[in-house]
Amino acid sequence: MNPQLEALLAQTERALTAPPRVYDGEYRVGVDLGTAYTVLLVLDANDQPLAGAYRFANVVRDGLVVDFIGAIDLLRELKREVEARLGFELTHAATGYPPGVPRVEVRATANVVRAAGFDCRAEVDEPTAANTVLQIRDGVVVDVGGGTTGIAIVRDGRVVYTADEATGGTHFTLVIAGALNLSFDEAERLKVDAREQERLYPLVRPVMEKVGSIVARHIFDHAVETIYLVGGTANFRGIAQVVEEVTGIRTIVPTQPLFVTPLGIAMNDR
């Protein structure tokens, strides 16, 4: 991966826990209401991370807001937390949505952002947002989130095709919970523990193969040389290798793939 991109993602991770800093210039805010994680990131005028926060929450399912009040309350909490660190009010933001969801659901996501106290200045589909960061000229961006896998085929720097299907990290968690007789929350905690992933890999490999088959089906008629995996589920060890095996196409996961799409959403807050 591009060293500048890796440095940006590392800086984003540090910004989540960095001490408060004085800043009084132009800023951009990205809100990613994911199936598993809701992420709020603030960038400066040069698209460098200032601060951020994220929480695990079940307020969205397969790209659809299913707990409107819970989503608003959570986003207000994240907003207050980041404002306290930055020392000023956040008044505007951009938000993202999975490609292919009905327009009414895009409006619902934007309405959550507005109800939490932001002027929602932009709505961008998640794979396109991811490519704002990745800057791919030709390839496929695959955003493997909690509930869905979003696909964007990029040609000459432009997204020429998008799709979204319901398979993601939540399905990993359900498989783990069923196989090990755990609650959903217990299985989720186990899933995100890097020390446990080698043990869990045989259980979730079939779901990884399903992700690979989704990608293979959507890119079948397109000449593709590289697949870029982003989204929180791309953190699970071994997923890139499985997708590459299923598709036969080189597959890359950037450092901290959870933050690629929220970064791109924030960069569209203009």
C-alpha positions as YAML, in Angstrom:
chain: A
units: angstrom
residues:
- id: 1
  name: MET
  ca: [0.00, 0.00, 0.00]
- id: 2
  name: ASN
  ca: [0.94, 3.65, -0.43]
- id: 3
  name: PRO
  ca: [3.17, 4.75, 2.51]
- id: 4
  name: GLN
  ca: [1.30, 8.07, 2.69]
- id: 5
  name: LEU
  ca: [-1.98, 6.19, 3.06]
- id: 6
  name: GLU
  ca: [-0.55, 3.96, 5.78]
- id: 7
  name: ALA
  ca: [0.74, 7.05, 7.62]
- id: 8
  name: LEU
  ca: [-2.68, 8.72, 7.35]
- id: 9
  name: LEU
  ca: [-4.42, 5.65, 8.78]
- id: 10
  name: ALA
  ca: [-1.90, 5.41, 11.62]
- id: 11
  name: GLN
  ca: [-2.46, 9.10, 12.36]
- id: 12
  name: THR
  ca: [-6.22, 8.48, 12.40]
- id: 13
  name: GLU
  ca: [-5.80, 5.75, 15.01]
- id: 14
  name: ARG
  ca: [-3.68, 8.08, 17.17]
- id: 15
  name: ALA
  ca: [-6.26, 10.87, 16.83]
- id: 16
  name: LEU
  ca: [-8.85, 8.71, 18.61]
- id: 17
  name: THR
  ca: [-6.89, 8.85, 21.86]
- id: 18
  name: ALA
  ca: [-4.64, 11.89, 21.43]
- id: 19
  name: PRO
  ca: [-4.78, 14.68, 24.05]
- id: 20
  name: PRO
  ca: [-6.95, 17.72, 23.24]
- id: 21
  name: ARG
  ca: [-5.36, 20.14, 20.79]
- id: 22
  name: VAL
  ca: [-6.11, 23.79, 19.99]
- id: 23
  name: TYR
  ca: [-7.52, 24.25, 16.51]
- id: 24
  name: ASP
  ca: [-9.63, 27.10, 15.17]
- id: 25
  name: GLY
  ca: [-9.56, 26.57, 11.41]
- id: 26
  name: GLU
  ca: [-11.82, 24.93, 8.89]
- id: 27
  name: TYR
  ca: [-12.78, 21.36, 9.71]
- id: 28
  name: ARG
  ca: [-14.63, 18.44, 8.18]
- id: 29
  name: VAL
  ca: [-16.67, 15.75, 9.95]
- id: 30
  name: GLY
  ca: [-17.53, 12.25, 8.80]
- id: 31
  name: VAL
  ca: [-20.23, 10.08, 10.36]
- id: 32
  name: ASP
  ca: [-20.30, 6.39, 9.49]
- id: 33
  name: LEU
  ca: [-23.40, 4.68, 10.91]
- id: 34
  name: GLY
  ca: [-22.29, 1.10, 10.49]
- id: 35
  name: THR
  ca: [-24.05, -2.12, 11.35]
- id: 36
  name: ALA
  ca: [-21.44, -2.87, 14.01]
- id: 37
  name: TYR
  ca: [-19.56, 0.37, 14.67]
- id: 38
  name: THR
  ca: [-20.60, 4.00, 14.51]
- id: 39
  name: VAL
  ca: [-17.57, 6.19, 13.79]
- id: 40
  name: LEU
  ca: [-17.21, 9.98, 14.00]
- id: 41
  name: LEU
  ca: [-14.00, 11.53, 12.62]
- id: 42
  name: VAL
  ca: [-12.93, 15.17, 12.45]
- id: 43
  name: LEU
  ca: [-10.31, 16.36, 9.94]
- id: 44
  name: ASP
  ca: [-8.57, 19.70, 9.54]
- id: 45
  name: ALA
  ca: [-8.60, 21.83, 6.39]
- id: 46
  name: ASN
  ca: [-5.84, 19.66, 4.91]
- id: 47
  name: ASP
  ca: [-7.76, 16.43, 5.54]
- id: 48
  name: GLN
  ca: [-5.51, 15.43, 8.43]
- id: 49
  name: PRO
  ca: [-7.20, 13.75, 11.45]
- id: 50
  name: LEU
  ca: [-7.87, 15.96, 14.47]
- id: 51
  name: ALA
  ca: [-9.99, 13.73, 16.69]
- id: 52
  name: GLY
  ca: [-12.53, 10.97, 16.60]
- id: 53
  name: ALA
  ca: [-14.53, 8.39, 18.50]
- id: 54
  name: TYR
  ca: [-16.36, 5.16, 17.78]
- id: 55
  name: ARG
  ca: [-18.67, 2.70, 19.53]
- id: 56
  name: PHE
  ca: [-20.06, -0.74, 18.91]
- id: 57
  name: ALA
  ca: [-23.85, -0.50, 18.56]
- id: 58
  name: ASN
  ca: [-26.74, -2.39, 16.97]
- id: 59
  name: VAL
  ca: [-28.61, 0.63, 15.59]
- id: 60
  name: VAL
  ca: [-28.23, -0.24, 11.89]
- id: 61
  name: ARG
  ca: [-28.95, -3.56, 10.19]
- id: 62
  name: ASP
  ca: [-27.86, -4.34, 6.63]
- id: 63
  name: GLY
  ca: [-27.45, -0.65, 5.91]
- id: 64
  name: LEU
  ca: [-30.87, 0.32, 7.30]
- id: 65
  name: VAL
  ca: [-31.43, 2.36, 10.46]
- id: 66
  name: VAL
  ca: [-33.49, 0.10, 12.74]
- id: 67
  name: ASP
  ca: [-33.12, 2.06, 16.00]
- id: 68
  name: PHE
  ca: [-33.59, 5.72, 15.09]
- id: 69
  name: ILE
  ca: [-33.60, 7.03, 18.67]
- id: 70
  name: GLY
  ca: [-30.67, 4.83, 19.69]
- id: 71
  name: ALA
  ca: [-28.66, 6.02, 16.67]
- id: 72
  name: ILE
  ca: [-29.34, 9.69, 17.52]
- id: 73
  name: ASP
  ca: [-28.44, 9.22, 21.18]
- id: 74
  name: LEU
  ca: [-25.22, 7.40, 20.29]
- id: 75
  name: LEU
  ca: [-24.17, 10.02, 17.75]
- id: 76
  name: ARG
  ca: [-24.92, 12.82, 20.23]
- id: 77
  name: GLU
  ca: [-22.71, 11.04, 22.76]
- id: 78
  name: LEU
  ca: [-19.83, 10.77, 20.27]
- id: 79
  name: LYS
  ca: [-20.34, 14.40, 19.24]
- id: 80
  name: ARG
  ca: [-20.12, 15.63, 22.84]
- id: 81
  name: GLU
  ca: [-17.04, 13.51, 23.49]
- id: 82
  name: VAL
  ca: [-15.14, 14.85, 20.48]
- id: 83
  name: GLU
  ca: [-16.28, 18.44, 21.07]
- id: 84
  name: ALA
  ca: [-14.94, 18.26, 24.63]
- id: 85
  name: ARG
  ca: [-11.55, 17.23, 23.30]
- id: 86
  name: LEU
  ca: [-11.45, 19.85, 20.56]
- id: 87
  name: GLY
  ca: [-12.97, 22.71, 22.55]
- id: 88
  name: PHE
  ca: [-15.51, 23.82, 19.93]
- id: 89
  name: GLU
  ca: [-18.93, 22.78, 18.64]
- id: 90
  name: LEU
  ca: [-19.19, 20.57, 15.59]
- id: 91
  name: THR
  ca: [-21.95, 22.03, 13.43]
- id: 92
  name: HIS
  ca: [-21.77, 20.12, 10.15]
- id: 93
  name: ALA
  ca: [-20.95, 16.66, 8.85]
- id: 94
  name: ALA
  ca: [-21.15, 14.28, 5.92]
- id: 95
  name: THR
  ca: [-22.53, 10.76, 6.17]
- id: 96
  name: GLY
  ca: [-22.31, 7.54, 4.19]
- id: 97
  name: TYR
  ca: [-24.60, 4.75, 3.08]
- id: 98
  name: PRO
  ca: [-24.24, 1.33, 1.43]
- id: 99
  name: PRO
  ca: [-24.69, 1.42, -2.35]
- id: 100
  name: GLY
  ca: [-28.05, 0.25, -3.58]
- id: 101
  name: VAL
  ca: [-30.14, 1.06, -0.49]
- id: 102
  name: PRO
  ca: [-33.43, 2.85, -1.20]
- id: 103
  name: ARG
  ca: [-33.31, 6.64, -1.25]
- id: 104
  name: VAL
  ca: [-35.64, 6.74, 1.75]
- id: 105
  name: GLU
  ca: [-32.99, 4.94, 3.80]
- id: 106
  name: VAL
  ca: [-30.31, 7.39, 2.69]
- id: 107
  name: ARG
  ca: [-32.59, 10.18, 3.94]
- id: 108
  name: ALA
  ca: [-33.09, 8.30, 7.21]
- id: 109
  name: THR
  ca: [-29.33, 8.16, 7.77]
- id: 110
  name: ALA
  ca: [-29.01, 11.88, 7.00]
- id: 111
  name: ASN
  ca: [-31.91, 12.61, 9.36]
- id: 112
  name: VAL
  ca: [-30.07, 10.83, 12.21]
- id: 113
  name: VAL
  ca: [-27.10, 13.12, 11.59]
- id: 114
  name: ARG
  ca: [-29.34, 16.21, 11.58]
- id: 115
  name: ALA
  ca: [-31.21, 15.13, 14.71]
- id: 116
  name: ALA
  ca: [-27.87, 14.73, 16.51]
- id: 117
  name: GLY
  ca: [-27.14, 18.43, 15.91]
- id: 118
  name: PHE
  ca: [-25.28, 18.53, 12.58]
- id: 119
  name: ASP
  ca: [-26.03, 20.22, 9.28]
- id: 120
  name: CYS
  ca: [-25.69, 17.21, 6.96]
- id: 121
  name: ARG
  ca: [-23.79, 18.68, 4.02]
- id: 122
  name: ALA
  ca: [-23.15, 15.53, 1.97]
- id: 123
  name: GLU
  ca: [-24.26, 11.93, 1.55]
- id: 124
  name: VAL
  ca: [-21.84, 9.56, -0.18]
- id: 125
  name: ASP
  ca: [-21.97, 5.83, -0.82]
- id: 126
  name: GLU
  ca: [-19.42, 3.96, 1.27]
- id: 127
  name: PRO
  ca: [-17.16, 2.40, -1.40]
- id: 128
  name: THR
  ca: [-16.92, 5.77, -3.18]
- id: 129
  name: ALA
  ca: [-16.02, 7.37, 0.15]
- id: 130
  name: ALA
  ca: [-13.35, 4.73, 0.67]
- id: 131
  name: ASN
  ca: [-11.83, 5.51, -2.71]
- id: 132
  name: THR
  ca: [-11.61, 9.18, -1.76]
- id: 133
  name: VAL
  ca: [-8.91, 7.93, 0.62]
- id: 134
  name: LEU
  ca: [-7.44, 5.07, -1.39]
- id: 135
  name: GLN
  ca: [-7.24, 7.07, -4.65]
- id: 136
  name: ILE
  ca: [-7.40, 3.97, -6.80]
- id: 137
  name: ARG
  ca: [-7.25, 4.55, -10.55]
- id: 138
  name: ASP
  ca: [-8.32, 1.04, -11.50]
- id: 139
  name: GLY
  ca: [-9.50, -1.75, -9.24]
- id: 140
  name: VAL
  ca: [-12.26, -2.79, -6.87]
- id: 141
  name: VAL
  ca: [-13.01, -1.36, -3.44]
- id: 142
  name: VAL
  ca: [-14.84, -3.86, -1.23]
- id: 143
  name: ASP
  ca: [-16.24, -2.46, 2.02]
- id: 144
  name: VAL
  ca: [-16.91, -5.43, 4.31]
- id: 145
  name: GLY
  ca: [-18.93, -3.93, 7.13]
- id: 146
  name: GLY
  ca: [-20.98, -5.45, 9.89]
- id: 147
  name: GLY
  ca: [-24.03, -6.36, 7.86]
- id: 148
  name: THR
  ca: [-23.21, -5.88, 4.20]
- id: 149
  name: THR
  ca: [-20.44, -6.14, 1.63]
- id: 150
  name: GLY
  ca: [-20.32, -3.10, -0.63]
- id: 151
  name: ILE
  ca: [-18.50, -3.21, -3.95]
- id: 152
  name: ALA
  ca: [-17.27, -0.38, -6.17]
- id: 153
  name: ILE
  ca: [-15.46, -0.96, -9.46]
- id: 154
  name: VAL
  ca: [-13.15, 1.92, -10.31]
- id: 155
  name: ARG
  ca: [-11.99, 2.84, -13.82]
- id: 156
  name: ASP
  ca: [-9.70, 5.82, -14.49]
- id: 157
  name: GLY
  ca: [-10.39, 7.04, -10.96]
- id: 158
  name: ARG
  ca: [-14.17, 6.99, -11.38]
- id: 159
  name: VAL
  ca: [-16.63, 4.57, -9.81]
- id: 160
  name: VAL
  ca: [-18.38, 2.88, -12.73]
- id: 161
  name: TYR
  ca: [-20.32, 0.17, -10.87]
- id: 162
  name: THR
  ca: [-21.57, -0.36, -7.32]
- id: 163
  name: ALA
  ca: [-23.40, -3.17, -5.54]
- id: 164
  name: ASP
  ca: [-24.17, -4.26, -1.99]
- id: 165
  name: GLU
  ca: [-25.18, -7.58, -0.49]
- id: 166
  name: ALA
  ca: [-26.07, -8.70, 3.02]
- id: 167
  name: THR
  ca: [-23.02, -10.56, 4.31]
- id: 168
  name: GLY
  ca: [-20.48, -9.15, 6.78]
- id: 169
  name: GLY
  ca: [-19.04, -9.21, 10.26]
- id: 170
  name: THR
  ca: [-22.38, -9.82, 11.96]
- id: 171
  name: HIS
  ca: [-22.52, -13.17, 10.15]
- id: 172
  name: PHE
  ca: [-19.05, -14.00, 11.52]
- id: 173
  name: THR
  ca: [-20.36, -13.28, 15.01]
- id: 174
  name: LEU
  ca: [-23.50, -15.39, 14.55]
- id: 175
  name: VAL
  ca: [-21.45, -18.35, 13.35]
- id: 176
  name: ILE
  ca: [-19.07, -18.07, 16.31]
- id: 177
  name: ALA
  ca: [-21.96, -17.73, 18.76]
- id: 178
  name: GLY
  ca: [-23.70, -20.80, 17.37]
- id: 179
  name: ALA
  ca: [-20.59, -22.97, 17.19]
- id: 180
  name: LEU
  ca: [-19.35, -22.12, 20.68]
- id: 181
  name: ASN
  ca: [-22.75, -21.70, 22.37]
- id: 182
  name: LEU
  ca: [-22.09, -18.05, 23.27]
- id: 183
  name: SER
  ca: [-24.27, -14.99, 23.41]
- id: 184
  name: PHE
  ca: [-23.98, -12.57, 20.49]
- id: 185
  name: ASP
  ca: [-22.09, -10.03, 22.63]
- id: 186
  name: GLU
  ca: [-19.68, -12.68, 23.92]
- id: 187
  name: ALA
  ca: [-19.02, -13.88, 20.39]
- id: 188
  name: GLU
  ca: [-18.46, -10.31, 19.18]
- id: 189
  name: ARG
  ca: [-15.86, -9.69, 21.88]
- id: 190
  name: LEU
  ca: [-14.11, -12.92, 20.95]
- id: 191
  name: LYS
  ca: [-14.20, -12.10, 17.23]
- id: 192
  name: VAL
  ca: [-12.42, -8.74, 17.56]
- id: 193
  name: ASP
  ca: [-9.70, -10.17, 19.83]
- id: 194
  name: ALA
  ca: [-6.72, -10.68, 17.48]
- id: 195
  name: ARG
  ca: [-5.35, -13.36, 19.80]
- id: 196
  name: GLU
  ca: [-8.43, -15.52, 19.21]
- id: 197
  name: GLN
  ca: [-8.69, -15.17, 15.44]
- id: 198
  name: GLU
  ca: [-6.43, -18.08, 14.53]
- id: 199
  name: ARG
  ca: [-8.63, -20.39, 16.62]
- id: 200
  name: LEU
  ca: [-11.84, -18.94, 15.16]
- id: 201
  name: TYR
  ca: [-10.65, -18.92, 11.55]
- id: 202
  name: PRO
  ca: [-11.96, -22.41, 10.63]
- id: 203
  name: LEU
  ca: [-15.42, -21.41, 11.91]
- id: 204
  name: VAL
  ca: [-15.69, -18.19, 9.91]
- id: 205
  name: ARG
  ca: [-13.84, -19.23, 6.76]
- id: 206
  name: PRO
  ca: [-17.13, -20.22, 5.01]
- id: 207
  name: VAL
  ca: [-18.41, -16.67, 5.57]
- id: 208
  name: MET
  ca: [-15.17, -15.29, 4.13]
- id: 209
  name: GLU
  ca: [-15.72, -17.55, 1.12]
- id: 210
  name: LYS
  ca: [-19.24, -16.14, 0.78]
- id: 211
  name: VAL
  ca: [-17.77, -12.61, 0.73]
- id: 212
  name: GLY
  ca: [-15.34, -13.77, -1.95]
- id: 213
  name: SER
  ca: [-18.14, -15.30, -4.02]
- id: 214
  name: ILE
  ca: [-20.15, -12.07, -3.80]
- id: 215
  name: VAL
  ca: [-17.18, -10.10, -5.07]
- id: 216
  name: ALA
  ca: [-16.45, -12.65, -7.82]
- id: 217
  name: ARG
  ca: [-20.03, -12.52, -9.07]
- id: 218
  name: HIS
  ca: [-20.11, -8.73, -9.33]
- id: 219
  name: ILE
  ca: [-16.74, -8.36, -11.03]
- id: 220
  name: PHE
  ca: [-17.24, -11.27, -13.45]
- id: 221
  name: ASP
  ca: [-17.75, -9.02, -16.50]
- id: 222
  name: HIS
  ca: [-14.99, -6.56, -15.58]
- id: 223
  name: ALA
  ca: [-11.23, -6.78, -16.04]
- id: 224
  name: VAL
  ca: [-9.90, -6.39, -12.50]
- id: 225
  name: GLU
  ca: [-6.31, -6.71, -11.29]
- id: 226
  name: THR
  ca: [-6.55, -5.73, -7.60]
- id: 227
  name: ILE
  ca: [-9.18, -5.88, -4.85]
- id: 228
  name: TYR
  ca: [-8.89, -3.53, -1.86]
- id: 229
  name: LEU
  ca: [-10.70, -4.68, 1.29]
- id: 230
  name: VAL
  ca: [-11.83, -2.05, 3.81]
- id: 231
  name: GLY
  ca: [-14.33, -1.98, 6.68]
- id: 232
  name: GLY
  ca: [-14.06, -3.38, 10.18]
- id: 233
  name: THR
  ca: [-14.50, -7.00, 9.10]
- id: 234
  name: ALA
  ca: [-11.39, -6.72, 6.92]
- id: 235
  name: ASN
  ca: [-9.44, -6.68, 10.21]
- id: 236
  name: PHE
  ca: [-10.08, -10.40, 10.66]
- id: 237
  name: ARG
  ca: [-6.88, -12.29, 9.98]
- id: 238
  name: GLY
  ca: [-6.94, -14.37, 6.80]
- id: 239
  name: ILE
  ca: [-9.86, -12.75, 4.98]
- id: 240
  name: ALA
  ca: [-7.68, -11.25, 2.23]
- id: 241
  name: GLN
  ca: [-6.15, -14.63, 1.45]
- id: 242
  name: VAL
  ca: [-9.57, -16.29, 1.24]
- id: 243
  name: VAL
  ca: [-11.03, -13.61, -1.03]
- id: 244
  name: GLU
  ca: [-7.94, -13.89, -3.23]
- id: 245
  name: GLU
  ca: [-8.33, -17.68, -3.41]
- id: 246
  name: VAL
  ca: [-12.01, -17.44, -4.37]
- id: 247
  name: THR
  ca: [-11.63, -14.64, -6.92]
- id: 248
  name: GLY
  ca: [-8.16, -15.41, -8.23]
- id: 249
  name: ILE
  ca: [-7.34, -11.71, -7.94]
- id: 250
  name: ARG
  ca: [-4.68, -10.05, -5.77]
- id: 251
  name: THR
  ca: [-6.36, -8.75, -2.59]
- id: 252
  name: ILE
  ca: [-4.97, -6.07, -0.27]
- id: 253
  name: VAL
  ca: [-6.06, -4.88, 3.19]
- id: 254
  name: PRO
  ca: [-4.73, -1.48, 4.34]
- id: 255
  name: THR
  ca: [-3.71, -0.83, 7.93]
- id: 256
  name: GLN
  ca: [-6.76, 0.01, 10.10]
- id: 257
  name: PRO
  ca: [-9.37, -0.75, 7.41]
- id: 258
  name: LEU
  ca: [-12.19, 0.31, 9.79]
- id: 259
  name: PHE
  ca: [-11.22, 3.96, 9.37]
- id: 260
  name: VAL
  ca: [-10.85, 4.16, 5.57]
- id: 261
  name: THR
  ca: [-14.53, 4.76, 4.83]
- id: 262
  name: PRO
  ca: [-15.16, 7.25, 7.71]
- id: 263
  name: LEU
  ca: [-12.09, 9.20, 6.55]
- id: 264
  name: GLY
  ca: [-13.47, 9.35, 3.03]
- id: 265
  name: ILE
  ca: [-16.88, 10.42, 4.30]
- id: 266
  name: ALA
  ca: [-15.28, 13.27, 6.23]
- id: 267
  name: MET
  ca: [-13.32, 14.37, 3.18]
- id: 268
  name: ASN
  ca: [-16.66, 14.82, 1.40]
- id: 269
  name: ASP
  ca: [-17.95, 17.23, 4.07]
- id: 270
  name: ARG
  ca: [-17.68, 20.32, 1.86]
...
